[in-house]
Amino acid sequence: MFGTTIHPDLAQWHCEHGALSSSREAERNLGKLHGHPRSVNNHAQVKRMTATVGHLLAEHNGIPPAAQACAPPARDLIIQVAGGHIPIQEKAQRSVEAVSAVVYRPEAIRTVDKPHREMSEKPWGVSAKDDHLPSSKTCLMHGALQQGLCRATHVTARADGAKHCWTVLGALHPSCATLEGMLDWFHLGKKCQTGQNALGEALEASLERATWTLWHGKAEEALATLAFLRNKITDDSWF
C-alpha cells in the first residue's frame, strides 16, 4: 500500500501519529503502543508515509465538489479568513504559514438564548502548503461552492488585515455578485488602540467614543466622530 509492503492499519497509524506530532515523537509513541521499538516505525518511515498520503489527499482536495454535494444557490454568504504560522523543527527555515477559512449561510446562525447563538453548519478548511496561496484559494472556493456560491451571491468577508488573507478572498471575485470585505473586530480594536497611543490624551476620548459607537452598531455616528478627528489632525492649528 502506498508503495510499501506494510499493513494498511500500520500505514494509518503512521499517518495519524505523523500528523499530530513530529516524526521522532511519533516513532516514540508507536514504540509505546507496540511495547518496544520496531524498525518499521522509525521516524524516517513515518515521515515518508505521512508525506505520501498527504500528497494524495492534496490531489483529492483539488477536485471541485460534485453538484449533488453543493447546497442550492445562496443569496448571501459569510466568510471568515485568518492567517497564522506553524513552527517547524528546522531552525534554519521560517515557520509554515497557514490560512484557515470558514464559510456559512446567514440562516445557519440560530439563537440559543438572548446573548448566545450557534451555527447549525459551519464548513471550514485549512491550507498550510507553501505554494504562494493557490491551495488556499482552492480550499476556500470549494467550501464556498458547497455552501451555494454562484454569480448572484453577495459575499461578506471578514479577515485579520493580512495581505495574504485578502488575496485569498479576492479569488472569489469572478464567481460572485459582490464581495464586501471587513476587518474583524479584534484587529480593528488593535488598530484603534494604536491610534489612541499616537493621538495622545487630547483626542483619545473621541477615538474611544468612535470605537464604542461602532461596537454598538452606530456606524454613522462612528464615521462622524472619525471625520472630526481627521479634520483635527490635518488642521495645522491643532499642533
Backbone bond lengths (Angstrom), bond angles and torsions (degrees), N, CA, C in turn:
res aa  C-N    CA-C-N  psi(-1)  N-CA   C-N-CA  omega(-1)  CA-C   N-CA-C  phi
1 M - - - 1.459 - - 1.534 109.22 -
2 F 1.344 117.38 133.94 1.455 122.31 -179.26 1.529 111.43 55.87
3 G 1.330 116.02 35.95 1.452 120.18 176.66 1.513 114.73 80.99
4 T 1.333 118.53 14.10 1.467 121.43 179.18 1.523 108.79 -131.37
5 T 1.330 115.61 172.97 1.463 121.27 178.44 1.528 111.79 -104.14
6 I 1.341 117.93 7.34 1.466 119.56 -177.90 1.527 110.06 -74.68
7 H 1.313 116.01 158.99 1.459 122.33 -178.79 1.527 109.68 -67.12
8 P 1.341 118.19 142.75 1.477 120.40 179.96 1.527 113.62 -56.17
9 D 1.335 117.45 -35.33 1.467 119.74 179.04 1.525 110.98 -64.46
10 L 1.329 117.05 -38.38 1.458 120.69 178.67 1.524 110.44 -68.87
11 A 1.332 116.67 -38.05 1.463 120.26 176.19 1.519 110.52 -61.82
12 Q 1.333 116.57 -37.99 1.464 120.58 178.06 1.520 110.32 -65.89
13 W 1.332 117.32 -41.21 1.468 120.22 177.42 1.518 111.15 -61.91
14 H 1.314 116.48 -42.07 1.467 120.07 178.08 1.532 110.56 -58.60
15 C 1.317 116.09 -45.03 1.471 120.25 -177.65 1.523 111.70 -67.96
16 E 1.320 116.10 -43.46 1.464 119.79 -178.59 1.520 111.31 -63.98
17 H 1.321 116.72 -48.13 1.468 119.71 -179.48 1.525 111.27 -72.08
18 G 1.333 117.12 -34.66 1.457 120.45 178.25 1.513 113.08 -68.63
19 A 1.341 116.83 -26.87 1.463 120.82 178.44 1.528 112.02 -80.68
20 L 1.325 116.87 -28.62 1.466 120.86 -175.61 1.525 113.64 -91.17
21 S 1.334 117.10 -18.80 1.463 119.67 -177.08 1.526 109.62 -150.84
22 S 1.310 116.65 176.33 1.461 120.55 178.02 1.528 109.54 -65.96
23 S 1.318 116.40 159.90 1.472 119.87 -177.90 1.527 111.73 -62.73
24 R 1.331 117.06 -36.24 1.473 119.47 179.91 1.533 110.81 -70.64
25 E 1.335 116.34 -39.04 1.461 118.83 177.09 1.522 110.25 -67.73
26 A 1.336 116.50 -37.21 1.460 120.29 176.53 1.522 110.98 -61.52
27 E 1.342 116.79 -39.51 1.468 121.13 177.68 1.524 110.67 -60.19
28 R 1.339 116.95 -43.18 1.470 120.89 179.09 1.529 111.10 -65.99
29 N 1.328 116.87 -42.02 1.469 120.31 -178.90 1.520 111.77 -65.93
30 L 1.333 116.89 -39.23 1.460 120.34 178.06 1.527 110.98 -66.89
31 G 1.338 115.75 -35.29 1.458 119.66 176.13 1.523 111.36 -62.79
32 K 1.305 117.30 -38.96 1.473 121.67 177.95 1.529 110.88 -66.83
33 L 1.335 116.28 -39.21 1.464 120.08 179.66 1.535 111.29 -64.06
34 H 1.339 116.54 -38.05 1.463 120.54 -178.44 1.534 112.63 -88.36
35 G 1.304 117.04 -7.55 1.463 119.98 179.17 1.503 113.71 89.69
36 H 1.322 117.71 -12.63 1.469 121.09 178.34 1.529 107.78 -166.16
37 P 1.343 117.83 155.97 1.474 120.40 -179.89 1.530 110.99 -65.38
38 R 1.345 115.49 144.79 1.462 121.65 176.69 1.526 108.06 -130.51
39 S 1.297 116.53 139.21 1.466 120.18 -177.88 1.521 112.46 -61.49
40 V 1.330 116.54 -29.55 1.460 119.62 -178.97 1.523 111.05 -68.16
41 N 1.344 116.72 -17.47 1.463 121.16 -179.62 1.529 112.64 -101.99
42 N 1.325 117.79 18.64 1.460 118.94 -178.71 1.522 110.55 -65.94
43 H 1.318 116.51 157.93 1.459 121.35 -171.92 1.527 113.05 -61.65
44 A 1.333 117.40 -31.57 1.463 120.06 179.30 1.525 110.73 -66.52
45 Q 1.340 115.94 -39.83 1.459 121.23 178.50 1.527 110.65 -66.27
46 V 1.335 115.85 -42.51 1.473 120.21 178.73 1.530 110.63 -62.25
47 K 1.316 115.77 -43.97 1.462 120.44 -179.43 1.525 111.15 -64.23
48 R 1.324 116.52 -42.49 1.461 119.79 -179.18 1.519 111.40 -65.24
49 M 1.343 116.86 -44.42 1.460 120.50 -178.96 1.521 111.45 -65.50
50 T 1.335 116.43 -41.30 1.459 120.20 178.90 1.525 110.96 -62.68
51 A 1.323 116.62 -41.97 1.461 120.63 179.33 1.528 111.53 -67.04
52 T 1.327 117.10 -38.89 1.464 120.83 -179.43 1.522 111.41 -64.17
53 V 1.324 116.02 -49.01 1.463 120.48 -179.81 1.529 110.38 -67.88
54 G 1.326 116.41 -37.43 1.466 119.56 177.93 1.518 111.65 -61.24
55 H 1.326 116.73 -38.69 1.466 121.00 178.23 1.527 110.43 -64.36
56 L 1.320 117.48 -41.58 1.466 121.04 179.22 1.523 110.90 -66.38
57 L 1.325 116.76 -40.40 1.469 120.35 178.20 1.522 111.09 -65.54
58 A 1.344 116.53 -37.09 1.463 120.13 178.47 1.526 110.70 -63.87
59 E 1.327 116.06 -40.03 1.469 119.35 177.10 1.522 110.68 -63.97
60 H 1.319 116.70 -40.90 1.469 120.75 179.12 1.528 110.96 -65.31
61 N 1.338 116.34 -40.71 1.469 120.07 -179.61 1.525 111.94 -67.62
62 G 1.322 117.40 -17.46 1.453 120.76 178.24 1.518 113.55 -79.63
63 I 1.335 116.81 -7.01 1.468 121.30 179.72 1.521 109.42 -84.58
64 P 1.333 119.57 125.09 1.475 121.34 -179.78 1.530 110.91 -59.72
65 P 1.328 117.54 148.04 1.468 120.07 -179.81 1.526 111.08 -65.08
66 A 1.322 116.12 144.70 1.456 120.99 178.33 1.526 109.79 -67.52
67 A 1.322 116.78 154.78 1.471 121.44 -177.13 1.522 111.61 -57.56
68 Q 1.341 116.76 -38.78 1.467 119.79 -178.62 1.525 112.77 -70.43
69 A 1.327 116.34 -15.23 1.467 120.29 178.70 1.526 111.87 -90.70
70 C 1.336 117.70 -3.80 1.463 122.17 -177.33 1.525 111.01 -101.24
71 A 1.325 115.44 145.87 1.460 121.52 177.22 1.527 109.97 -72.64
72 P 1.332 118.61 164.46 1.469 121.08 175.77 1.525 110.23 -58.86
73 P 1.335 118.10 157.45 1.474 120.92 -179.76 1.529 111.80 -50.27
74 A 1.319 115.47 133.48 1.469 121.03 -176.87 1.522 110.91 -99.57
75 R 1.318 115.71 138.27 1.470 119.69 174.03 1.521 110.07 -74.90
76 D 1.338 116.61 -39.48 1.465 121.93 -179.13 1.522 110.06 -136.38
77 L 1.321 115.45 146.35 1.452 122.24 172.74 1.522 109.14 -136.32
78 I 1.315 115.78 147.77 1.466 122.05 175.48 1.526 107.89 -116.16
79 I 1.315 115.76 131.96 1.463 120.86 -178.23 1.524 109.89 -128.96
80 Q 1.314 116.24 135.70 1.462 121.96 174.88 1.527 108.23 -121.63
81 V 1.317 115.37 126.20 1.468 120.97 -179.25 1.529 108.72 -123.23
82 A 1.317 115.94 136.30 1.464 120.83 178.87 1.521 109.26 -139.44
83 G 1.297 115.27 150.14 1.460 121.16 178.53 1.515 110.72 -117.35
84 G 1.317 115.56 157.61 1.460 120.45 178.95 1.512 110.17 -163.15
85 H 1.318 115.87 178.31 1.459 121.53 -178.80 1.531 110.12 -125.72
86 I 1.321 115.77 135.79 1.455 122.55 178.91 1.526 107.81 -108.12
87 P 1.335 118.66 119.27 1.476 120.24 -178.67 1.519 111.39 -67.69
88 I 1.312 116.62 148.66 1.459 122.51 177.48 1.524 109.31 -124.87
89 Q 1.331 116.14 165.07 1.457 120.38 -175.29 1.526 112.55 -75.08
90 E 1.325 116.96 -33.41 1.462 120.04 -176.70 1.523 110.25 -66.72
91 K 1.326 116.73 110.50 1.453 120.84 -174.69 1.527 112.50 -69.00
92 A 1.312 117.68 -26.49 1.465 120.75 -177.52 1.526 112.16 -79.17
93 Q 1.330 117.84 -9.08 1.455 121.23 -177.61 1.510 110.46 -112.24
94 R 1.328 115.10 154.06 1.460 119.67 179.42 1.528 109.93 -77.40
95 S 1.327 116.62 164.67 1.457 120.83 179.67 1.530 110.64 -68.29
96 V 1.315 115.81 161.85 1.459 121.60 -179.09 1.522 109.18 -83.70
97 E 1.313 116.57 130.59 1.460 121.10 179.87 1.518 109.46 -89.59
98 A 1.322 116.76 127.66 1.462 121.89 -178.85 1.519 110.35 -118.17
99 V 1.318 115.84 147.85 1.463 122.43 176.78 1.523 108.23 -126.03
100 S 1.319 116.80 127.62 1.459 121.42 177.52 1.524 109.64 -116.07
101 A 1.321 116.27 149.72 1.459 120.98 -178.43 1.528 110.06 -142.16
102 V 1.320 115.14 141.36 1.460 122.68 175.53 1.520 107.67 -123.36
103 V 1.328 116.98 131.25 1.468 121.89 -178.84 1.520 108.54 -126.10
104 Y 1.328 116.81 130.27 1.466 118.68 177.65 1.526 110.37 -153.59
105 R 1.317 114.93 160.54 1.464 122.36 177.42 1.527 108.14 -90.20
106 P 1.338 118.89 145.02 1.472 120.51 -179.05 1.522 113.25 -55.61
107 E 1.329 116.82 -33.90 1.470 119.08 -177.95 1.527 112.39 -71.35
108 A 1.335 117.41 -7.90 1.467 120.39 177.19 1.525 111.90 -76.58
109 I 1.342 117.13 -12.62 1.469 121.23 179.71 1.521 108.90 -84.18
110 R 1.328 115.94 122.29 1.465 121.26 -178.79 1.527 109.72 -119.96
111 T 1.328 115.91 143.38 1.462 121.34 179.44 1.522 109.83 -84.66
112 V 1.334 115.96 124.47 1.465 121.34 176.52 1.520 108.97 -86.78
113 D 1.317 117.30 -53.53 1.455 124.55 171.48 1.518 106.38 -150.20
114 K 1.305 118.36 -170.53 1.459 121.27 -172.30 1.531 113.85 -55.27
115 P 1.336 120.15 -49.28 1.475 118.00 -177.92 1.529 114.85 -92.83
116 H 1.341 117.46 -5.43 1.463 118.59 -172.10 1.526 111.95 -121.52
117 R 1.340 113.92 140.74 1.457 120.74 175.14 1.521 109.25 -134.60
118 E 1.311 115.79 159.72 1.453 120.93 179.11 1.524 109.45 -140.74
119 M 1.327 116.23 165.10 1.455 121.55 179.59 1.519 109.64 -110.02
120 S 1.319 115.72 132.58 1.451 120.38 177.99 1.520 111.19 -74.96
121 E 1.327 115.76 -26.26 1.460 120.47 179.82 1.522 108.72 -152.36
122 K 1.341 116.17 133.45 1.466 119.76 -177.08 1.518 109.90 -148.81
123 P 1.327 117.80 76.59 1.467 119.88 178.47 1.526 110.75 -63.83
124 W 1.315 116.62 141.77 1.454 120.32 179.51 1.526 109.52 -144.47
125 G 1.303 114.68 162.18 1.452 120.13 178.95 1.509 110.30 -150.12
126 V 1.330 116.15 154.61 1.462 122.26 -179.74 1.525 108.54 -135.41
127 S 1.315 115.99 138.17 1.458 120.56 175.14 1.523 108.63 -133.13
128 A 1.330 114.99 131.11 1.469 120.65 177.74 1.519 110.27 -123.62
129 K 1.316 116.78 19.36 1.454 120.79 -178.55 1.524 110.06 -76.08
130 D 1.314 116.41 130.62 1.463 121.58 -177.66 1.532 109.27 -84.30
131 D 1.342 115.82 74.84 1.467 120.45 -177.54 1.529 111.83 -129.56
132 H 1.343 115.89 23.07 1.466 121.45 179.41 1.531 112.22 63.91
133 L 1.352 115.92 35.17 1.471 125.64 167.78 1.528 118.42 87.44
134 P 1.336 123.12 -11.17 1.470 118.94 179.14 1.524 113.97 -54.17
135 S 1.336 118.21 -40.91 1.467 120.09 -179.77 1.523 111.07 -66.83
136 S 1.341 116.94 -35.35 1.469 120.42 177.91 1.529 110.70 -67.11
137 K 1.318 116.25 -41.00 1.467 120.65 177.87 1.520 110.70 -63.89
138 T 1.327 116.62 -42.16 1.464 120.74 179.28 1.518 110.98 -63.91
139 C 1.327 116.18 -42.61 1.466 121.49 179.15 1.526 110.73 -59.89
140 L 1.328 116.79 -45.61 1.462 121.15 179.66 1.528 110.94 -66.00
141 M 1.325 117.02 -44.65 1.453 120.97 -178.70 1.523 111.32 -59.87
142 H 1.321 116.95 -44.64 1.455 120.34 -178.96 1.525 111.27 -65.84
143 G 1.338 116.73 -39.62 1.456 119.74 176.94 1.514 112.11 -63.51
144 A 1.339 116.55 -39.52 1.464 120.88 179.24 1.526 110.97 -68.51
145 L 1.324 117.01 -39.44 1.469 120.46 177.92 1.526 110.87 -62.86
146 Q 1.320 116.83 -39.03 1.464 120.41 178.86 1.524 111.41 -64.84
147 Q 1.330 116.72 -26.77 1.458 120.80 178.83 1.532 112.81 -90.95
148 G 1.334 117.61 1.89 1.466 120.54 174.42 1.512 115.14 103.00
149 L 1.335 118.53 20.77 1.461 120.38 177.99 1.528 110.95 -59.78
150 C 1.332 115.37 133.18 1.462 120.85 175.33 1.533 107.31 -149.52
151 R 1.319 116.74 178.76 1.464 120.21 -176.33 1.523 112.98 -69.62
152 A 1.328 117.35 -10.20 1.467 120.81 177.88 1.527 112.34 -99.16
153 T 1.330 117.20 1.90 1.465 121.48 -175.71 1.526 111.81 -82.15
154 H 1.335 115.43 135.98 1.467 122.14 173.85 1.533 107.51 -98.89
155 V 1.314 116.61 117.76 1.462 122.19 -174.99 1.523 110.40 -103.57
156 T 1.317 115.98 129.25 1.461 122.15 172.09 1.520 107.24 -109.57
157 A 1.323 116.24 120.18 1.464 120.63 -173.27 1.520 110.79 -119.93
158 R 1.326 115.05 136.88 1.460 121.34 175.06 1.513 109.28 -119.09
159 A 1.320 115.97 138.44 1.463 120.71 179.54 1.519 108.76 -146.96
160 D 1.349 116.00 174.29 1.461 120.02 -174.26 1.526 113.65 -92.64
161 G 1.319 117.27 8.13 1.455 120.09 176.26 1.511 114.48 94.90
162 A 1.340 117.89 -11.39 1.466 120.38 179.04 1.532 109.62 -68.37
163 K 1.314 116.25 141.68 1.467 121.25 -175.63 1.519 111.89 -59.28
164 H 1.339 117.13 -41.34 1.464 118.85 -176.79 1.524 112.21 -66.96
165 C 1.342 117.72 -28.33 1.468 120.05 176.89 1.522 110.75 -66.24
166 W 1.335 116.75 -44.40 1.466 119.98 179.06 1.525 111.06 -69.67
167 T 1.323 117.10 -30.14 1.461 120.16 176.41 1.523 110.63 -64.67
168 V 1.338 116.58 -42.46 1.462 120.91 178.02 1.529 110.32 -63.64
169 L 1.321 117.04 -44.18 1.464 120.51 179.09 1.524 111.73 -63.27
170 G 1.326 116.61 -33.82 1.459 120.31 -179.14 1.513 113.55 -61.64
171 A 1.337 116.99 -19.62 1.464 120.43 179.15 1.524 111.99 -65.19
172 L 1.336 117.40 -18.03 1.467 120.75 -179.00 1.523 112.79 -83.41
173 H 1.323 117.87 -14.49 1.462 121.84 -174.38 1.528 113.77 -48.74
174 P 1.334 119.45 -50.10 1.468 118.61 -176.56 1.530 113.96 -69.47
175 S 1.333 117.22 -12.74 1.463 120.37 -172.50 1.517 114.29 -107.90
176 C 1.334 117.76 5.39 1.464 119.95 -179.32 1.522 110.01 -137.81
177 A 1.336 116.18 169.77 1.468 120.76 -179.55 1.519 110.97 -76.55
178 T 1.321 116.99 -49.85 1.463 122.22 179.02 1.518 109.13 -140.58
179 L 1.324 115.27 154.07 1.456 121.68 177.32 1.521 108.01 -136.32
180 E 1.321 115.63 105.71 1.467 121.43 -178.58 1.524 109.36 -103.62
181 G 1.319 116.58 118.40 1.453 121.24 -178.41 1.514 112.67 -98.34
182 M 1.320 116.58 141.03 1.462 122.60 178.91 1.524 109.57 -135.44
183 L 1.311 115.53 142.66 1.455 121.11 173.97 1.522 108.50 -77.99
184 D 1.332 117.60 131.46 1.465 119.20 -177.61 1.526 110.56 -66.42
185 W 1.330 115.42 157.28 1.459 120.53 -170.32 1.523 112.84 -63.16
186 F 1.323 118.22 -37.35 1.464 120.16 -178.89 1.522 110.81 -59.23
187 H 1.329 116.58 -48.44 1.461 119.99 -178.15 1.523 111.63 -75.73
188 L 1.329 116.73 -28.39 1.460 119.46 173.61 1.528 110.16 -64.51
189 G 1.345 115.43 -41.13 1.460 119.73 177.29 1.524 112.20 -62.41
190 K 1.336 116.46 -37.24 1.469 120.42 177.52 1.519 110.95 -65.76
191 K 1.339 116.83 -39.00 1.462 120.83 177.60 1.529 110.20 -63.93
192 C 1.338 115.73 -41.26 1.467 119.34 179.32 1.522 110.97 -64.67
193 Q 1.342 116.40 -39.32 1.457 119.95 179.28 1.521 110.94 -64.30
194 T 1.336 115.83 -39.35 1.469 119.82 176.60 1.517 110.30 -62.61
195 G 1.339 115.43 -40.21 1.463 119.81 178.10 1.517 112.23 -64.63
196 Q 1.323 117.23 -39.79 1.464 120.65 178.89 1.527 110.75 -62.80
197 N 1.322 116.36 -41.54 1.460 119.71 179.92 1.527 111.41 -64.92
198 A 1.342 115.87 -33.63 1.463 119.67 -178.45 1.528 112.32 -78.66
199 L 1.329 117.12 -33.18 1.463 120.76 -175.73 1.525 112.40 -76.64
200 G 1.304 117.27 -33.35 1.452 119.61 -177.36 1.520 111.60 88.16
201 E 1.321 116.37 178.70 1.466 121.52 -173.37 1.520 112.89 -64.47
202 A 1.317 118.10 -30.80 1.460 121.03 -174.05 1.526 112.58 -59.93
203 L 1.339 117.22 -39.41 1.461 121.33 -177.46 1.523 112.65 -112.64
204 E 1.313 117.18 1.81 1.465 120.61 -176.77 1.523 112.19 -60.79
205 A 1.338 116.50 -41.49 1.466 120.22 -178.29 1.524 111.55 -62.66
206 S 1.336 116.78 -37.63 1.458 120.21 179.70 1.521 111.67 -65.77
207 L 1.333 116.99 -40.79 1.456 119.91 179.17 1.522 110.57 -69.80
208 E 1.318 117.72 -37.32 1.460 120.77 175.75 1.524 110.34 -61.48
209 R 1.330 116.09 -38.43 1.457 120.72 178.19 1.528 110.82 -64.88
210 A 1.320 116.09 -42.64 1.467 120.15 178.53 1.525 110.73 -62.18
211 T 1.332 117.12 -40.93 1.460 121.25 178.89 1.519 110.93 -64.23
212 W 1.331 116.33 -42.93 1.473 121.23 -179.30 1.521 111.09 -63.73
213 T 1.330 117.02 -45.46 1.466 120.07 -178.66 1.535 111.23 -67.06
214 L 1.333 116.48 -35.84 1.466 119.41 178.33 1.522 110.32 -66.24
215 W 1.326 117.14 -42.20 1.467 121.34 179.15 1.527 111.22 -60.38
216 H 1.312 117.14 -33.97 1.467 121.47 -178.96 1.524 112.78 -91.76
217 G 1.323 116.87 15.82 1.458 120.34 172.46 1.509 115.66 81.59
218 K 1.326 118.34 10.74 1.461 121.21 -179.57 1.528 109.02 -96.55
219 A 1.315 114.47 72.18 1.464 120.51 -172.45 1.527 112.34 -63.67
220 E 1.336 117.42 -42.82 1.458 120.45 -177.38 1.528 111.12 -63.44
221 E 1.325 116.60 -41.29 1.466 120.16 178.54 1.523 110.81 -65.83
222 A 1.335 116.46 -39.31 1.465 120.45 178.69 1.522 110.59 -64.59
223 L 1.328 117.46 -41.42 1.461 121.14 179.21 1.528 111.26 -65.29
224 A 1.334 116.62 -37.00 1.467 120.17 178.26 1.526 110.96 -64.87
225 T 1.331 116.07 -40.24 1.467 120.17 178.56 1.525 110.95 -66.64
226 L 1.323 116.71 -40.63 1.464 120.61 178.36 1.531 111.21 -65.79
227 A 1.346 116.83 -36.26 1.463 120.26 177.21 1.523 110.26 -64.41
228 F 1.331 116.25 -39.57 1.468 121.18 176.79 1.530 110.40 -61.08
229 L 1.321 115.93 -44.76 1.458 120.33 179.11 1.525 111.30 -63.23
230 R 1.322 116.19 -42.36 1.459 119.62 -179.72 1.517 111.44 -61.57
231 N 1.322 116.47 -41.19 1.466 120.46 178.93 1.525 111.06 -66.09
232 K 1.311 116.32 -37.57 1.468 119.80 179.16 1.520 111.11 -66.02
233 I 1.334 114.93 -41.96 1.463 119.30 -177.01 1.523 111.59 -68.58
234 T 1.337 116.62 -36.79 1.476 120.42 -178.05 1.532 111.69 -84.35
235 D 1.330 117.42 -6.19 1.449 121.00 178.70 1.529 109.08 -84.44
236 D 1.344 116.65 114.84 1.476 120.62 -175.76 1.518 111.92 -60.65
237 S 1.323 116.71 -27.78 1.450 119.25 -177.15 1.524 112.32 -69.85
238 W 1.327 115.09 -16.36 1.470 118.02 -179.00 1.519 111.54 -70.66
239 F 1.324 117.30 -30.72 1.461 120.65 -173.69 1.539 110.82 -90.82
